[in-house]
């Protein structure tokens, strides 16, 4: 352990302190220091680092204060199950940072956190002037933040490898995107949610706030029936000017924000909630203090959750109109098993594909496969799945090889016709000019049918005569 170490600034992340600590060590390599400190196994630039106890012991600050004041975990508190949150908190305090992302459902939510660090150029200048060194500020690292709230400047980003130690002053000069009011609002909302460190709220209470606010906004006729498509389009339009790639990635998900209301037991990334909160409320404080005034709310929500009765009636209506199980499943975003259960319960007859293919149909399918007919065309003609056709095809390796040869010959004929067409249009072209005219076909034939290609294209110009035109031009210039 070093005799001297720098202090941890008020909004400095643990990674930033560790960078300075390693630079002051005086050891020949960072790896040697990490091994001596038993930190070689840690992912250094992680949002949830596994070296909290080491920093706590070194600078004499309690683990709880380090986690609450210097990591992003408080932002997740309101949106995690209570048991999950305190389990993650205790693991961080003990230095166990493995599997935290999967337990918090960060991987399942497909919100790319990676090892990206962000910094503000103005903050770097202020830190160097006032303290003498620059550090990574916590507000800049909060998920979804793209603006420095202190200077209202866009943040610059840098990818950091697992064991890489860099300071903000090492960032290359970048030209960030134009600043938008939407990004300022979102960054302020995220920072406010982190500072409030709101105790765990029951997920049903969060959903109830959403539902009532959506009714007030005209996006739901009542508490149990949300116009999901209209809500999705409104949410995309509201955040369309955001320059954050993470926000745009979330908005492209066709299941968002519908999945917030469907999966009560799931855990969603805070950013998914904050995008909806930012559209419906002006600030985090307004969301927390929002009162649910409708009487009998919980009873009505439980009775109408997802509008299941209406949904089942609509499923039955589609099935009685002759739609298939798959069409009803895709339309209402329910599983085929669920749609089939509803049909059986109400004695609705549905057309289902045969589960077995008998001799006559099998011979017909084999004949069409030998003729080179595409599998999806065969499936449509005999009224079965493409998978069933491919299963029959896999039982005849000779047909598979024959179809491959047929496709190869068809491809070869296509490229040969392209070369022949170019030769007929430009009979005076040299070989190189034909190559430039039909680059893709020339390359394919060169790889797969070189003999035919060289028999039909003009002969190559002898090497000693290839550059005479260029030499003559140079002589004329002199």
C-alpha angles and dihedrals in degrees: 000000000000121000090221129038135165122256122253110250121227097261100022120128120229092248091059092053091048091054092057091043091056092047091053093047095087091212118139094244138021091226091061091052092048091050092050090048091046091240099115091105095053127100097234101201096045120132087228103040123197096216100074093117091052093054091043092054093044100050099024098241119138117253092236092058092048091052096044097042105029108033135062094240096102089064089064096048098092094048103044129082108264093240092049094048096052091043090055090045093053093046091053091049089053094047096251106134099159122118093003094124093054093045090052089049092240091135094047091051090058092222103149109227097159117155100303119147124196131202141177118231092215092052090052090055093047093048093051092048098045104031105016097240136059124231140186108268119221095223090059092054098052110119110265097014113133100158134066103232093201096058100016089233128140114255124240119224136214132186112233124201122228098265099023118124116198137158127221090250089065093064116115118239111271136183105226125205122272115284117248130196089235091061091049090051093049094046090049091049092050092047091048092051090051094048094048091055088198115205116249111290120205109257092230089058090053091050091048090055090050094049097049092046091050090052089052090049093051094246094115130036090212140352097278101043116063120181093232099181092049091046091051093051092046091050092049092048092049094053097032093110094055113120093203111114090206091058093048090048091055094047091057090062107103091202092059128124092005092070090061089068099038104050107054094169095049126096117229130196112264090239090064089057096040093055089057093042092050091055096046100037134032097226144006091252092057090052093050094046094044110124123217104222103170110110118235091015098151093048093049093046093050091048095046102029106149086353088266098174091052090044092053091048091052091049090053091048091055093047092050088051089062100261118147127246090252093052092050090046093052094044096053097029092238128134119264089239091058093048090048090051091053090049093050093047091055097038093243114162114223131187110248129183116252114265093212132046112213132208101276094048091042092056090047091051093048091050093052091046090054089050091056098249112160117256096238090052090052091048091052092048097049094034100239137112126282088236091061091052092049090049090057090046092053089057091063110055091176091060090048090054091045092052090049090054091048091052090047092051092048091051092046092050091050093055093042090055089051091054093045091049091053091048092052093049095045109029092164096056120119122228094264091052091051088050092053091046095051103024098158096044093044092052094046093050091045089058100039110022108019094154094060091044095055092044093058107032120077115275118266118267110249111260095241091057100043099091101033093106091054092048092049091051091052091051092050091051091055 
